[in-house]
Amino acid sequence: DFVTSTGIFYSVTMSVPDNDAVKSEALYKLGESLFMQKNYISAARYYEMLATSGNSAFKVKALKRLIFMSYSLGDYAAAERYYDQFVRGGNDISEDSELLYYFAKSLFFSGKSDEAAKLFSSIRKEAAFYPQARYFLGIMALRDKKLEEARAYYEEIIALPDNSEYHSFGNIRELAELAVARIAFELDDIDTALGNYAQVSFDSQSFPQAYYELSWTFIKRDMFNEAIDTLRLVQNTAPYSKIA
């Protein structure tokens, strides 16, 4: 019940002196209560107080939240500023794959692709965000028109074993399958394109777009009846989608 906890922790922060040991914990949990409600702007105020207050045990946690929220709000310059503060405090970003991943994304969206690529490449295979890191490396390869290199990154994701430790693995694998299908289409590898498009399930949000593209794959092979059947399937299965 984060709404109620917000009020309670706020009362605590207002009622105890700054030198009280519970003050830092209350500030952090007040920030967490707001964070869990996705009220990032208000949460940042309390995380900032912790990030600038001495050597609180919650300082590092607060900085990590600030980096994540800055990325989420599109304030990539702030993410870099908090990262610098994190490193100056003697902290090792390589030990935290989630933080490493979100900071790499901030660099990516800031246009600092070379720096982002180094961080994405440094994320270990056992880390929760490894598939997402490989996906972004594929995006950067596509930007440079390196289709085969991009395809290799996406095929690596598809080949990873089902692992509950990977973050949102089903979603990222589906995106990788679509990416392989699109690259295969561009490379005139129609069999691979057909196979990967067909992997998308009917209940997936990607289904209408994937099967619309699948119809073009059939058209490229002059398989017009199959293309029509595919388009009708989209109309019947997702009648309210823009694709339909």
C-alpha positions as CSV (number, residue, x, y, z in Angstrom):
1,D,0.0,0.0,0.0
2,F,2.4,2.6,-1.3
3,V,0.0,5.6,-0.9
4,T,-0.3,5.0,2.8
5,S,3.4,4.2,3.3
6,T,4.2,7.5,1.6
7,G,2.2,9.5,4.2
8,I,3.7,7.5,7.1
9,F,7.4,7.9,5.9
10,Y,6.8,11.5,5.2
11,S,5.6,12.0,8.8
12,V,8.7,10.2,10.1
13,T,11.1,12.4,8.0
14,M,9.4,15.5,9.3
15,S,9.4,14.4,13.0
16,V,12.9,13.2,13.5
17,P,16.1,15.3,13.6
18,D,18.7,15.0,10.9
19,N,21.2,13.1,13.1
20,D,18.6,10.4,14.0
21,A,19.7,7.1,12.5
22,V,16.2,6.4,11.2
23,K,16.1,9.6,9.1
24,S,18.0,8.2,6.1
25,E,16.0,5.0,6.0
26,A,12.7,6.9,6.2
27,L,13.9,9.2,3.3
28,Y,14.8,6.2,1.2
29,K,11.6,4.4,1.8
30,L,9.6,7.6,1.2
31,G,11.4,7.8,-2.2
32,E,10.7,4.1,-2.8
33,S,7.0,4.5,-2.0
34,L,6.8,7.3,-4.6
35,F,9.0,5.4,-7.0
36,M,6.6,2.3,-6.9
37,Q,3.8,4.7,-7.8
38,K,5.9,5.9,-10.8
39,N,5.9,9.4,-9.3
40,Y,9.6,9.8,-10.3
41,I,9.8,13.6,-10.0
42,S,8.7,13.6,-6.4
43,A,10.8,10.5,-5.6
44,A,13.9,12.2,-7.1
45,R,13.6,14.9,-4.4
46,Y,14.2,12.5,-1.6
47,Y,16.8,10.4,-3.4
48,E,18.7,13.6,-4.1
49,M,18.7,14.4,-0.4
50,L,20.3,11.0,0.3
51,A,22.7,11.3,-2.6
52,T,24.2,14.5,-1.2
53,S,24.1,13.6,2.5
54,G,27.4,12.3,3.7
55,N,28.0,8.5,3.7
56,S,24.5,7.2,4.3
57,A,24.1,3.5,3.7
58,F,21.3,4.4,1.4
59,K,23.4,6.8,-0.8
60,V,24.3,4.2,-3.4
61,K,20.8,2.9,-3.6
62,A,19.5,6.4,-4.1
63,L,22.0,7.1,-6.9
64,K,21.0,3.9,-8.7
65,R,17.4,4.9,-8.6
66,L,18.3,8.4,-9.8
67,I,20.1,7.0,-12.8
68,F,17.2,4.7,-13.6
69,M,14.6,7.5,-13.3
70,S,16.7,9.9,-15.3
71,Y,16.8,7.4,-18.2
72,S,13.1,6.7,-17.8
73,L,12.3,10.5,-18.0
74,G,14.6,11.0,-21.0
75,D,17.0,13.2,-19.0
76,Y,20.2,11.4,-20.2
77,A,22.5,14.2,-19.2
78,A,21.3,13.8,-15.6
79,A,21.9,10.1,-15.8
80,E,25.5,10.7,-16.8
81,R,25.8,13.2,-13.9
82,Y,24.6,10.7,-11.4
83,Y,26.8,8.1,-12.8
84,D,29.9,10.3,-12.3
85,Q,28.8,10.8,-8.8
86,F,28.4,7.1,-8.3
87,V,31.9,6.4,-9.6
88,R,33.5,9.2,-7.6
89,G,32.1,7.5,-4.5
90,G,34.3,4.5,-5.3
91,N,31.5,2.3,-6.6
92,D,32.0,-0.4,-9.3
93,I,29.3,-0.3,-11.9
94,S,30.5,-3.6,-13.5
95,E,29.1,-5.4,-10.5
96,D,25.5,-4.2,-11.1
97,S,24.2,-5.3,-14.5
98,E,20.9,-3.5,-14.2
99,L,22.6,-0.2,-13.5
100,L,25.1,-0.9,-16.2
101,Y,22.4,-1.6,-18.7
102,Y,20.3,1.5,-18.0
103,F,23.3,3.8,-18.1
104,A,24.4,2.2,-21.4
105,K,20.9,3.0,-22.7
106,S,21.2,6.6,-21.6
107,L,24.5,6.9,-23.5
108,F,22.9,5.2,-26.5
109,F,19.9,7.7,-26.6
110,S,22.4,10.6,-26.0
111,G,24.0,9.6,-29.3
112,K,27.2,8.3,-27.6
113,S,27.0,4.9,-29.4
114,D,30.7,3.9,-29.0
115,E,30.6,4.4,-25.2
116,A,27.2,2.6,-25.1
117,A,28.5,-0.3,-27.1
118,K,31.4,-0.8,-24.7
119,L,29.1,-1.0,-21.8
120,F,26.6,-3.3,-23.5
121,S,29.4,-5.6,-24.5
122,S,30.7,-5.8,-21.0
123,I,27.5,-7.2,-19.6
124,R,28.1,-10.8,-18.7
125,K,26.1,-13.7,-20.2
126,E,24.6,-14.7,-16.8
127,A,23.4,-11.2,-16.1
128,A,19.6,-10.5,-16.1
129,F,19.9,-7.9,-18.8
130,Y,22.3,-9.8,-21.2
131,P,19.6,-10.4,-23.9
132,Q,18.6,-6.7,-23.9
133,A,22.2,-5.7,-24.2
134,R,22.8,-7.9,-27.2
135,Y,19.6,-6.5,-28.7
136,F,20.9,-3.0,-28.6
137,L,24.2,-4.1,-30.0
138,G,22.2,-5.5,-32.9
139,I,20.4,-2.1,-33.3
140,M,23.8,-0.4,-33.6
141,A,25.0,-2.9,-36.1
142,L,21.8,-2.2,-38.2
143,R,22.5,1.5,-38.0
144,D,25.9,0.8,-39.6
145,K,24.2,-1.3,-42.3
146,K,26.0,-4.4,-40.9
147,L,23.1,-6.8,-41.5
148,E,24.9,-10.1,-40.9
149,E,26.5,-8.8,-37.7
150,A,23.1,-7.6,-36.4
151,R,21.5,-10.9,-37.4
152,A,24.2,-12.8,-35.4
153,Y,23.3,-10.8,-32.2
154,Y,19.6,-11.5,-32.6
155,E,20.2,-15.2,-33.4
156,E,22.3,-15.4,-30.2
157,I,19.3,-14.1,-28.2
158,I,17.0,-16.7,-29.8
159,A,19.4,-19.5,-29.0
160,L,19.6,-18.6,-25.3
161,P,18.0,-21.2,-23.0
162,D,14.8,-20.3,-21.2
163,N,16.0,-18.8,-18.0
164,S,13.9,-17.2,-15.3
165,E,16.9,-15.0,-14.4
166,Y,16.7,-13.1,-17.7
167,H,14.6,-10.0,-17.5
168,S,11.4,-10.1,-19.7
169,F,13.1,-12.8,-21.7
170,G,9.9,-13.9,-23.7
171,N,9.4,-10.3,-24.9
172,I,13.0,-9.7,-26.0
173,R,13.3,-13.1,-27.7
174,E,10.1,-12.3,-29.7
175,L,11.6,-9.0,-30.8
176,A,14.8,-10.8,-31.8
177,E,12.8,-13.3,-33.9
178,L,11.1,-10.4,-35.6
179,A,14.4,-8.7,-36.2
180,V,15.9,-11.9,-37.7
181,A,12.8,-12.2,-40.0
182,R,13.2,-8.6,-41.2
183,I,16.9,-8.9,-41.8
184,A,16.4,-12.3,-43.6
185,F,13.8,-10.6,-45.8
186,E,16.3,-7.9,-46.8
187,L,18.9,-10.5,-47.5
188,D,16.4,-12.5,-49.7
189,D,16.6,-15.4,-47.2
190,I,12.9,-16.0,-47.5
191,D,12.8,-19.4,-45.8
192,T,14.3,-17.9,-42.6
193,A,12.0,-14.9,-42.8
194,L,8.9,-17.2,-43.1
195,G,10.0,-19.4,-40.2
196,N,10.7,-16.5,-37.8
197,Y,7.5,-14.6,-38.6
198,A,5.5,-17.7,-38.0
199,Q,7.0,-18.0,-34.4
200,V,4.9,-15.0,-33.2
201,S,1.8,-16.2,-31.4
202,F,-1.7,-15.0,-32.1
203,D,-2.0,-13.4,-28.6
204,S,1.2,-11.4,-29.0
205,Q,1.0,-7.6,-29.3
206,S,3.4,-8.0,-32.2
207,F,1.1,-10.4,-34.1
208,P,-0.7,-8.0,-36.5
209,Q,2.6,-6.3,-37.6
210,A,4.5,-9.6,-37.8
211,Y,1.8,-11.2,-40.0
212,Y,1.4,-8.1,-42.2
213,E,5.1,-8.4,-42.9
214,L,4.7,-12.1,-43.4
215,S,2.2,-11.4,-46.1
216,W,4.9,-9.4,-47.9
217,T,7.3,-12.3,-47.6
218,F,4.7,-14.5,-49.4
219,I,4.2,-11.8,-52.0
220,K,7.9,-11.7,-52.7
221,R,7.7,-15.4,-53.6
222,D,4.6,-14.9,-55.7
223,M,2.6,-16.9,-53.1
224,F,-0.4,-14.7,-53.4
225,N,-3.0,-17.1,-52.0
226,E,-0.9,-17.5,-48.9
227,A,-0.5,-13.8,-48.6
228,I,-4.3,-13.2,-48.8
229,D,-4.9,-15.9,-46.2
230,T,-2.4,-14.3,-43.9
231,L,-4.0,-10.9,-44.2
232,R,-7.4,-12.3,-43.6
233,L,-6.0,-14.0,-40.5
234,V,-4.9,-10.6,-39.2
235,Q,-8.3,-9.1,-39.9
236,N,-10.1,-12.0,-38.1
237,T,-7.7,-12.3,-35.1
238,A,-7.0,-8.6,-34.5
239,P,-9.9,-6.7,-36.1
240,Y,-9.4,-3.5,-34.1
241,S,-5.7,-3.1,-34.8
242,K,-4.4,-0.4,-37.2
243,I,-2.8,-3.2,-39.2
244,A,-6.3,-4.7,-39.9
